[in-house]
Amino acid sequence: MTPLVVAAVLAAAVAHAVWNALAHTIRDQLVAFTLIGGGAAVLGAVVACFAPLPAGGAWPYLAVSALLHVGYQMLLMRSFSLGDFGQVYPIARGTAPLVVTAAAVLLVGESLSGLALAGVALASAGLSGVALWGLRGSRPHWPALAAAVATGLSIAAYTVVDGVGVRASGTPLGYIAWLMVLEGVLIPAWAFRVHRGALWTALRPHAARGLAGAALSMLAYGLVLWAQTRAPLAPVAALRESSVIIGAAIGALFFHERFGTPRIAATTLLTLGTTLILTAG
């Protein structure tokens, strides 16, 4: 992973944590993801007018990925409605890198050094395990935990699909643009069915935050897709989960959620895991 790739993935991590936090601030999660998904679809349509069209071999991956992203968004909405941002976000993000690593090796044919594998395992186990450790002294909210783990599995699924698809597309910019268009129309369509004539009234108070989240969402995943064309999937997936620490800090600063020892331990473990990944090259 070159310094430029590392910088792109870290920038994506910051953007990702911020757009998730913006979504969490909107009580009606369907409204939040309608704004984010719909806004990203509009941005994607604009970019698609200027970007090269993805190669034919990428379109099946785009179709599958769009469905996986919608499933991810539905699960993320459920997670945010059930649990604390600083709790469910680390579990969801921490579950993904290990699954991506296994899928990249078994399905994509990538190979990683023992040092890189150790880094991925350490970062992922630290993020998800320490998040669970933060439940000590309180009764676990199993529906929230289950939704967060399911969210992590969906992240792993679309990460692998997009990692292969963007390489087949020949154009990371065109791929992200069409992905935003394809996935971005489904949740707004569902919201229109739910809210019917009252949808615009529900959207209007949150429009600025939702559209900012849409721009950050497209930027974050566009940077990740670009990085996946220049580095193996597993290290990119693990490094991008530094967003978990940013998310935990946002939870503590803005949502008054406890940071404490579990989050400090997560920071340490993530730093160690990331160092191993970068050392392995």
N, C-alpha and C positions, 0 to 999 in steps of 0.2 A: 504494500500500500504506500504510494508516494505521498509526500506532504500535502499535495494539492487534493488528493482523494480524501485523506484524513480530515483536512480542513472542511471539505464539502460535507462530509458525513456529520461532523460536529456541528456545523451550521444547520444542517437538517434536523439534528437532535434538538437544538434550541427552538427552531421554528415549530417543530412538532409538539413540544411541551407547551408552548404558548397557545397554539390553536386548540389543543385539548383543554387547556385551562379556560379559554374563552367559551368553548362549548359548555363546559361545566357550570359557568356562571348563569346560563340561561335555564330557568327551571323546567320549561317544557322542552325536553330533549328532542322531540320530533321537530319542533320549530328550529332548534339550534342546527340540527343536521340538514334540515331543508335549506336553510340559508347557506350553510357551508357547502353542501353538495351542489345546490343550484348555482351558487356563485362560482364554484370551481368549474362547473359545466360551461358557464358563459365564458369564463377566462380561457378554458380549453378550446372552445369553439373559435375564439379570436386567434389564439396561437396556432391552431390547426390550419388557418387560412394562409399562414406564412411558413410553416414548418413542412419538411418533406413528408410525404405519405409513407406510413410504415410498410415494409415489404409484406407480401402476401402471407408468408409463413408466420407472421406475428399475430394475425387477426384471430385465430382460435385462442391464443393465449390472452388476448385482449378481452374476448367475450367471457372466458372463464374467470379472468381476474375481476372484471366488472361485477360479476355475481358474488365473488368472494368478498370484494370490498363492501358491497351492500350488506352482506351477512355480518362482516366485521363491524360496520357502523351500527347495525341493529343491536349487536351484542354489547358494543361500547355504550350505547344509550342505556341499555339495561344495567350495565355495571355502574354507570354514573348515577342512576336513579336509586340504586340499592346501597352503595357504599361510599366511604370517603374518597375524595380524589387521590389523596396521598397514600391510600391503601390499595385501591383497585388498579391504579395506573402502574405501580411497580410490578404487581403480579402479572398483569396482562402483557407488559413489555418484557418482563424477565422470563416468561415462559417460552417466548418465540425463538431466541438464538439457538438453544439446544436442539429444538425440532428442525430448524433451518439447517443446522450443521449436519444432522443425520440425513435429512432429505438431499442435501447437496452432495454428500458422499455416495449415498445409495442410488439416487435417481439421476443426478446430473453428472456424476463421474468426477467430481472435484476431489482433490486430495489435499489434506492439511498436515502440517508437521505436528509432532506431539506437543510442541510448545504452544502452537496456535490453538490446538484442541483444548489444552489445559486452560488457556486464557478464556476461550468461549465458555467452557464449563464453569470456571470460577466466576466470571461476570454474571452468567445467567443464574447460577445457584445462589449467588449472593443477593441478587436483586429480588428473586422470587422468595427465597427462603427467609431473608431478613424481613420482607414485608409480612410474611406469616408470623415471624417472631414478634412483630409489633402487636399481634393480637393477644399476647400473654396478659393474663389478668382480666380479660374480658371474654365473653362468650362469642365464639366465631359466628359471623353471619354467613352461613353456608351458601345461601342463594347468591350473595354478592361475590363470594369467592369462586363459586362455580361459573358465574358469568364472566369473571375476570380471566379464569383459566381458559374458558372457551374462546374468549376474545384473543388470548395469546396464540391459541392453535390456529385461529383464522388468520392472524398476522403471519404466522409461519407459512401457511398455505399460499397466501397471495405473494409473499416475498419470493418463494421459489418459482411460482408461475411467472411472475414479472421478471425475475432474474433471467429466466430462459427466454421469455418473450421479447424483452428489450434488446437482447443480443441478436435475436433473429430479425428485429425490425430495421436495423441499420440507421435508426434515428431516435435517440433517447427523447429529443424534444417532441417529435411527432408522436411517439408512443405515449408520453405522459399527457399530451393534449387530447388524444382520442380516448385514453382511459378516463380522463375527467369527464368528457362528454358522455361516454357510455354509462358510467356509474352514477353520474350526477343527476340524471333525469328520473331515476327510479324512486328515491325517497321523496322528492318533491311531489311526484305523482301520487304516492301513498298519502302524503300529508294533505293534498288537495281532497282526496277521498274522505279523509277523517274530518277535516275542518270545513270543507266545502266553502260556502260563501264567506266564512269568517277567517279564512286563511290569511289574507292580507292584513287584517286587523291584528292577528296574532304575530305576524312577522315584523310589522313596522317598528315596534319599540326596540327590537333587537337587531335591526338591519345593519347598523354600523359594525357591531361586534361580529355578527355572522359573516359579513362580507370580508372583514379583516381576517377572520379565521379561514375563509375560503382561499384567499391569496396565500396565506402562510401554509395551508395544507398542500396546495399545488407546488409551492416552492420546496417544501420539505421533501415531498416524495419525488419530485423531479431531480433533486440533488442525489437522492439515494439511487434512483434508477441510473443516473449517469455514472455514479460510483460502481454500480454492479457491472457495468461494461468494462471496467478497468481493474477490478479486483475480485477475488473469490466471494461467493455469497455469504459464507459463514462469518468471516471477520467483519464485513460491512454490517451484517445484521447485529452482531454483538456490539460494535462500536456505536451504532446509532442509538443503542439503549442507554447511553449516557443521558438521554432525555429524561430518564427516570429520576435522576438526582435533581435535575432542573425542575421537574414536576413536583417532587417532594418539597423543594424549597418554595415553589409557588404555593403549594398547599399550606405550608407553615406561615408564609408572609401575608397571603391574601385571604385564605380561607380559615385561618386560625386553627389549623390542624397541627398536632404535636410533631415536631421533628425528632428530637431525642436520640437516644443511643442506637435504635435500629437503623435510622437514616444515616447516622455517622458511620456505622458498620457497613452499610450498603455502599457509601461513598468509598470507603477503604477497599472493599472487595472489588468494586467496579474499576477502581484505579489500578489495582494489581492485575486484574484480568485484562484490561486494556493495554497495560504495559507489556504483558506477555504476547498479546496479539501483535502489537507494533514491533516488538523485538523479533518476532518470528518472520516479520516482513510480509 
